[in-house]
Amino acid sequence: MNETDSLSELRFTVSGRVSRPCAEVYSAVADPEQLSHYFTTGGAHGRLEPGQEVTWDFHDFPGRFPVTVLEADPPRRIVIEWDARASVRDDGKTRTTFEFEPLDDDTRTLVTITEETWRATVDGAKAAFGNCEGWTGMLAALKAWVEHGINLREGFYR
């Protein structure tokens, strides 16, 4: 993109490395019990598998968020959709893709999270930046949980 190109939509990608095999890291994201320990401060309900009824609760954003699982390809990829403020889509949802790539003979995992798309407006930017912050925090919390059993979010928002 150069300075004369116009911006029509917003998306982001964040990534981090976790010192555990892909299958273990994938499970920590897909399994609601594990996800509830380090990310969904109010609890996760339903495994991230297509056809499952899944909701996520957050103390910092009260209320249940319905999550639709579009793809689950253990231990490499999960694709979800959920409601978003200022989405470009007519249904008001964004799509989030989790990719798990083995590193160093599968002793470490590169986790990449991409969420798309919001309108290129002030409201769209606020929503995208807020979710980017949330997924970056999730990656840090995932690493601390899977590698050390520490819940970084405990008491962080309340």
C-alpha positions as CSV (number, residue, x, y, z in Angstrom):
1,M,0.0,0.0,0.0
2,N,1.3,3.5,-0.8
3,E,0.2,6.9,0.3
4,T,-2.2,7.3,-2.6
5,D,-4.1,4.0,-1.9
6,S,-7.3,4.3,0.0
7,L,-8.0,2.2,3.0
8,S,-11.3,0.3,2.7
9,E,-11.2,-2.1,5.6
10,L,-9.2,-3.0,8.7
11,R,-7.7,-6.3,9.8
12,F,-4.8,-7.4,11.9
13,T,-2.5,-10.3,12.7
14,V,-0.7,-11.0,15.9
15,S,1.6,-13.9,16.7
16,G,3.7,-15.4,19.4
17,R,5.7,-18.5,20.2
18,V,4.8,-21.0,22.9
19,S,7.4,-23.6,24.1
20,R,5.1,-26.6,23.8
21,P,4.1,-28.9,20.9
22,C,1.3,-27.9,18.5
23,A,-1.2,-30.4,19.8
24,E,-0.9,-29.1,23.4
25,V,-1.2,-25.5,22.4
26,Y,-4.1,-26.2,20.1
27,S,-5.9,-28.0,22.9
28,A,-5.4,-25.1,25.2
29,V,-7.3,-22.9,22.8
30,A,-10.0,-25.4,21.7
31,D,-10.8,-26.9,25.2
32,P,-13.2,-24.7,27.1
33,E,-11.9,-25.8,30.5
34,Q,-8.4,-24.6,29.7
35,L,-9.5,-21.5,27.9
36,S,-11.5,-20.6,31.0
37,H,-8.3,-20.7,33.1
38,Y,-6.3,-18.1,31.2
39,F,-8.5,-16.2,28.7
40,T,-12.3,-16.1,29.2
41,T,-12.4,-14.6,32.7
42,G,-16.1,-15.5,33.0
43,G,-15.8,-18.9,31.4
44,A,-15.9,-20.7,28.1
45,H,-18.7,-23.1,27.2
46,G,-18.4,-25.6,24.3
47,R,-15.3,-26.9,22.6
48,L,-14.1,-25.1,19.5
49,E,-15.4,-27.7,17.0
50,P,-17.7,-27.1,14.0
51,G,-21.3,-27.6,15.1
52,Q,-20.7,-27.0,18.8
53,E,-22.7,-24.3,20.6
54,V,-19.9,-22.1,22.0
55,T,-20.1,-19.0,24.2
56,W,-17.3,-17.0,25.9
57,D,-17.8,-14.8,29.0
58,F,-15.5,-12.0,30.1
59,H,-15.6,-10.2,33.4
60,D,-14.1,-7.1,31.6
61,F,-16.9,-7.2,29.0
62,P,-19.9,-8.7,30.8
63,G,-22.3,-10.9,28.9
64,R,-22.0,-14.1,26.9
65,F,-20.5,-13.8,23.4
66,P,-21.7,-16.5,21.0
67,V,-18.9,-18.0,18.9
68,T,-19.5,-19.8,15.6
69,V,-16.8,-22.4,14.7
70,L,-16.4,-22.6,11.0
71,E,-13.3,-24.8,10.9
72,A,-11.3,-26.9,13.3
73,D,-8.3,-28.8,11.9
74,P,-6.4,-30.2,14.9
75,P,-3.7,-29.3,15.7
76,R,-3.1,-26.7,13.0
77,R,-6.1,-24.3,12.5
78,I,-9.3,-23.0,14.0
79,V,-11.6,-20.4,12.4
80,I,-14.4,-18.7,14.3
81,E,-16.8,-15.9,13.7
82,W,-18.4,-13.6,16.3
83,D,-20.3,-10.3,16.6
84,A,-18.3,-7.2,16.1
85,R,-19.0,-3.5,16.3
86,A,-18.3,-1.7,13.0
87,S,-17.8,-4.9,10.9
88,V,-17.8,-4.5,7.1
89,R,-20.0,-7.5,6.8
90,D,-23.8,-7.3,6.5
91,D,-24.2,-9.8,9.3
92,G,-22.1,-7.7,11.7
93,K,-19.5,-10.4,12.4
94,T,-15.7,-10.7,12.1
95,R,-13.7,-13.8,11.3
96,T,-10.8,-14.9,13.5
97,T,-8.3,-17.5,12.3
98,F,-5.9,-19.3,14.7
99,E,-3.0,-21.0,13.0
100,F,-0.5,-23.3,14.9
101,E,2.8,-24.0,13.3
102,P,5.3,-26.4,14.7
103,L,8.8,-25.1,15.3
104,D,12.1,-26.8,16.4
105,D,10.9,-30.4,15.8
106,D,7.5,-29.5,17.4
107,T,9.0,-28.5,20.7
108,R,7.6,-25.0,20.2
109,T,4.6,-23.6,18.4
110,L,4.1,-20.4,16.5
111,V,0.5,-19.2,17.1
112,T,-0.8,-16.7,14.6
113,I,-4.2,-15.0,15.1
114,T,-5.8,-12.9,12.3
115,E,-9.1,-11.1,12.7
116,E,-10.9,-9.4,9.9
117,T,-12.7,-7.0,8.9
118,W,-13.9,-3.7,10.2
119,R,-14.9,-0.5,8.4
120,A,-12.1,2.0,7.9
121,T,-13.8,4.5,10.2
122,V,-13.1,5.8,13.7
123,D,-15.5,3.3,15.2
124,G,-14.0,0.5,13.1
125,A,-10.5,1.5,14.2
126,K,-11.5,1.5,17.9
127,A,-13.1,-1.9,17.6
128,A,-10.1,-3.4,15.6
129,F,-7.5,-1.9,18.0
130,G,-9.5,-3.1,21.0
131,N,-9.6,-6.7,19.6
132,C,-6.0,-6.6,18.6
133,E,-5.1,-5.7,22.2
134,G,-7.3,-8.5,23.4
135,W,-5.7,-11.2,21.2
136,T,-2.2,-10.0,22.0
137,G,-3.1,-10.3,25.7
138,M,-4.6,-13.7,25.0
139,L,-1.3,-14.9,23.4
140,A,0.7,-13.7,26.4
141,A,-1.8,-15.4,28.8
142,L,-1.8,-18.6,26.6
143,K,2.0,-18.8,26.9
144,A,2.1,-18.2,30.7
145,W,-0.7,-20.8,31.2
146,V,0.6,-23.6,28.9
147,E,4.3,-23.2,29.9
148,H,3.9,-22.3,33.6
149,G,0.3,-22.9,34.7
150,I,0.0,-19.1,35.5
151,N,-3.2,-17.2,34.9
152,L,-2.1,-13.7,33.9
153,R,-5.7,-12.4,33.6
154,E,-6.6,-13.3,37.2
155,G,-7.4,-9.9,38.9
156,F,-6.2,-8.0,35.9
157,Y,-9.6,-6.5,34.9
158,R,-11.3,-6.5,38.4
